[in-house]
Amino acid sequence: MKNRMPIKILFVCHGNICRSPMAEFLFKDMVSKRGLSECFHIESAATTTDEIGNSPHSGTVKILKREGISCKGKTARQITPKDYNYFDVIIGMDSANMRSMERIFGKDTQNKLHKMMEFAGNNRDVADPWYTGNFEETYSDIADGCVGLLSWLGY
């Protein structure tokens, strides 16, 4: 594995302060605990400019902290067309994110775009806790998706 290039994964949501940073740091923690950190490059980003430069939402920080995971230093950024060429797998949290990514990236000719919950065996959206206030449900969905993603990638 040491000779392989890292698999580059980008998690995407609307503002990059709730769901996608939760997925980024949970997935980083999962691969680290399995001794696989060198096998991955993991980031997150937004489809919009709404939260650019802001830190993760306090609800996301609270849940990650409870799990012993730090997201210190993370600030929101927006996806760019260049991200499509750089990342191997790009994961949106909901149908609106998928539409926005296709608008920004263009046609997904390399089958890089995936919806998070497809890795958990269904096609539903990861609810946005910015609106629902339910960070626990979001965490549960993201955890299921991350476990499925690892399996899908062969780990």
N, C-alpha and C positions, 0 to 999 in steps of 0.2 A: 504494500500500500504506500510506502514512503516514496516510491517512484512515480506514483500517479499524481496528476494535477488535482488540486482540491475541487470538489463540486461546489459551484457558486450558486447560492440560493438567496432569493430576494422575496421577503414577505411584504405584501402591499395592502394598505387599507386607505380610507378616506383622508385622514389627517396625520397619520403616523405618530399618534400619541396614545392610542388605546390598544387595538388588536394587533397590529403588525409589530410594534416593539415587544408586546407580550410574547408573540410567536418567536421573534428573533432571539430573545434572551432565554426563553424556555428551551428552544431547540439547541442553542449554544450550550446550555447546561446539560441537556440530554446527551449530546455527542461528547462533551467533556467527561462526563461520568462513565462513558463507555471507552474512553481513551482514543476517541476518534477526531479530536479537534483538528489535527493536521489534514484530515480528509475533507474538511469543509471550509468555505468562506461564506459567512452568513450576515446579511444586512436586512434592513427594512426601510420602507419609504412610503410616501403618500401619493395619491392620485391628484390632490389639489394643493394649493398654496396656503390654505386656511391656517395651518399651524406651523409653518416653516420656522425653524429655529427654536421652537418650544420643546421643553422636556416632556417625557411621558406623563400622562394623566396620573394624578395621585392614586386613583383606584387601581391602575396597572402597577404602579410602584409598590403599593401596599400588598397586593397578591404576590408579586415576585419576591418581595422582601420576606414574606411569610414562608415562601418556599426556599429561602436561602439564596436567592438570585439577585444580583445587582444589575441595574441598568444605568448606573452612574455615567454621566458624560454623553448619553444619547440625546440628540436633538433631531427634530423632524426635518426631513428633506423631501422634495418631490421627485418622482421618477422622471427620467429623461429618455428620449429615444435611444441613446447610447446604452442604457441599461439592458435593452433587449439583446444586444450583441454580447455584452459582458457576462450576464448571468446565464446559467444553464437551466434553472428552474425558477419560475416567477409565479408566486402564489397569491391570489387575491382572496380576500375574506368574504366577499359577497358578489352578487350578480352585478351590482352597480360598479364595483371595482373592476370586474372583468370587462365591462363595456368601456370604462374609462381607459383601461390599459390598452385595449384594442384601438381606441381612438388615438392614443399617444404613440403606441408602438407600430401601428399598422397591422396588417394581416399576420397572424401567428403561423408563419410558414415552417417553423422548426418545432412546433408543438411544445413550446416552453411554458405556455400559460395554463395554469391549473387553479381550480377553486379549492380552498382549504379543506372543506368537508368531504371532497371526493376521496381523500386519503383515509377518511373514517367510514367510508362505504356508503355515503349518500350525497345528494346534490344540494342540500339546504345551505342557507347563508349562516355565517357566524354573526349573531346579532351584535350590533354596535352598542357597547355599554355607555357610550356618550349619550345615547337616547334612552336606553332601557334602564341604566343604572345598575344592571346586574352583571358585575364583573366576575362573579363566581361561575355563572353559566358560560360566559365567554371563555374563562380559563379552562373549564371542563371541555368545551368544544375544541379549543386550540390544543390542549394536551392530547386529546384523541387524534386530532389531525397530525400532530407531530410524531406520535407513535406510528401512525399509518405511513407517514412520509418516510421515516427511517426504514420501515419494512419495504416500501415501494422502491427505495433506493438500494435495497439488498443488504441492509445492516440489521 
